[in-house]
Amino acid sequence: MQLASAFWAFKTFAAAVEIDLFTRLRDGRRVTVSEIATELGIHERPSDVLLAACASLGLLDRNCAGYGNSAVAEEFLVSGRPCYFGGYVRFLDHREYPAWHGLVCALRDNRPLTSGPDEQESIFLTDDTLPNGHDVVLLSMILHDWDEITGRALLRKCREALEPGGVILIVEWLLNAQRTGPAAAALMGMNMIVETVGGRNYSKSEYVTWSRDVGFQGAHIVHFDAVGANGAVVDRKH
Ligand SMILES: C[S@@+](CC[C@H](N)C(=O)[O-])C[C@H]1O[C@@H](n2cnc3c(N)ncnc32)[C@H](O)[C@@H]1O
């Protein structure tokens, strides 16, 4: 049931961001259901339901003075704050969510839904070589945008751009060797079906193989716990 109705939570979250609820409640402001209904120009029933739902998701809390931002909402969902995350929520809601509605078509046709097949461009894949002389090249969430042939070509170009001893870092949501997870990596792959012509999320071992095949010295994986990636494939040019 949780899996089936997971979109309720996202759409509640996105609606609250859209009406900028958390910015209205910045700096410890507390409101009652009827106060926020008047402020937003909506009926009390949806106001009551929305505030309760946001509280249930940990975005608001409630005391005798009314509802207010939780700590996470105060830090990340108040517009103008340094770590404001609402822009990304709106991006997901406006661009990705409607596109995912056509997911079955994307699976059947093997083509993206957010752009035409000729619109995905690679400024790193022109005939020109990349500027050289670098100690480090960081590919953060880049290779999952491309098919294997293109990904290998990008890696080769990056290797050419490195000085001897230079390091390549491939930061991604990496699939495990069995291709059974983690879910964030596998589902990012689904997003690549919706968004790109040939992209997918690859496993650690695939990147290790590509890296070796284009002439790097031998990769190792650095695992970490982050919101946008779970590890880096690190390799060095001889
Ligand atoms: C998912 S975002 C990652 C952005 C950033 N590197 C990060 O880690 O947050 C991928 C971005 O890289 C761009 N990109 C991917 N492959 C590229 C390529 N071959 N040439 C130029 N831009 C590329 C995409 O257009 C998109 O803007």
The ligand as a MOL file (V3000), in Angstrom:
LIG
                    3D

  0  0  0     0  0            999 V3000
M  V30 BEGIN CTAB
M  V30 COUNTS 27 29 0 0 0
M  V30 BEGIN ATOM
M  V30 1 C 22.3090 15.2880 -13.5360 0
M  V30 2 S 23.1080 16.7770 -13.9450 0 CHG=1
M  V30 3 C 24.4740 16.7300 -12.8350 0
M  V30 4 C 24.9690 18.1010 -12.5590 0
M  V30 5 C 26.1640 18.1750 -11.6000 0
M  V30 6 N 27.3530 17.6390 -12.2270 0
M  V30 7 C 25.8610 17.4830 -10.2870 0
M  V30 8 O 26.4960 16.4830 -9.9520 0
M  V30 9 O 24.9780 17.9630 -9.5820 0 CHG=-1
M  V30 10 C 23.8820 16.3890 -15.4550 0
M  V30 11 C 24.2160 17.6400 -16.2480 0
M  V30 12 O 25.3430 17.4080 -17.0740 0
M  V30 13 C 25.0540 17.7330 -18.3990 0
M  V30 14 N 25.8060 16.8020 -19.2510 0
M  V30 15 C 25.7740 15.4570 -19.1710 0
M  V30 16 N 26.5880 14.9150 -20.1110 0
M  V30 17 C 27.1540 15.9520 -20.7870 0
M  V30 18 C 28.0530 16.0340 -21.8640 0
M  V30 19 N 28.5580 14.9400 -22.4370 0
M  V30 20 N 28.3900 17.2530 -22.3210 0
M  V30 21 C 27.8810 18.3560 -21.7120 0
M  V30 22 N 27.0090 18.3620 -20.6930 0
M  V30 23 C 26.6480 17.1570 -20.2350 0
M  V30 24 C 23.5450 17.5780 -18.5170 0
M  V30 25 O 23.0310 18.3660 -19.5500 0
M  V30 26 C 23.0790 18.0680 -17.1440 0
M  V30 27 O 22.9900 19.4650 -17.1090 0
M  V30 END ATOM
M  V30 BEGIN BOND
M  V30 1 1 1 2
M  V30 2 1 2 3
M  V30 3 1 2 10
M  V30 4 1 3 4
M  V30 5 1 4 5
M  V30 6 1 5 6
M  V30 7 1 5 7
M  V30 8 2 7 8
M  V30 9 1 7 9
M  V30 10 1 10 11
M  V30 11 1 11 12
M  V30 12 1 11 26
M  V30 13 1 12 13
M  V30 14 1 13 14
M  V30 15 1 13 24
M  V30 16 1 14 15
M  V30 17 1 14 23
M  V30 18 2 15 16
M  V30 19 1 16 17
M  V30 20 1 17 18
M  V30 21 2 17 23
M  V30 22 1 18 19
M  V30 23 2 18 20
M  V30 24 1 20 21
M  V30 25 2 21 22
M  V30 26 1 22 23
M  V30 27 1 24 25
M  V30 28 1 24 26
M  V30 29 1 26 27
M  V30 END BOND
M  V30 END CTAB
M  END
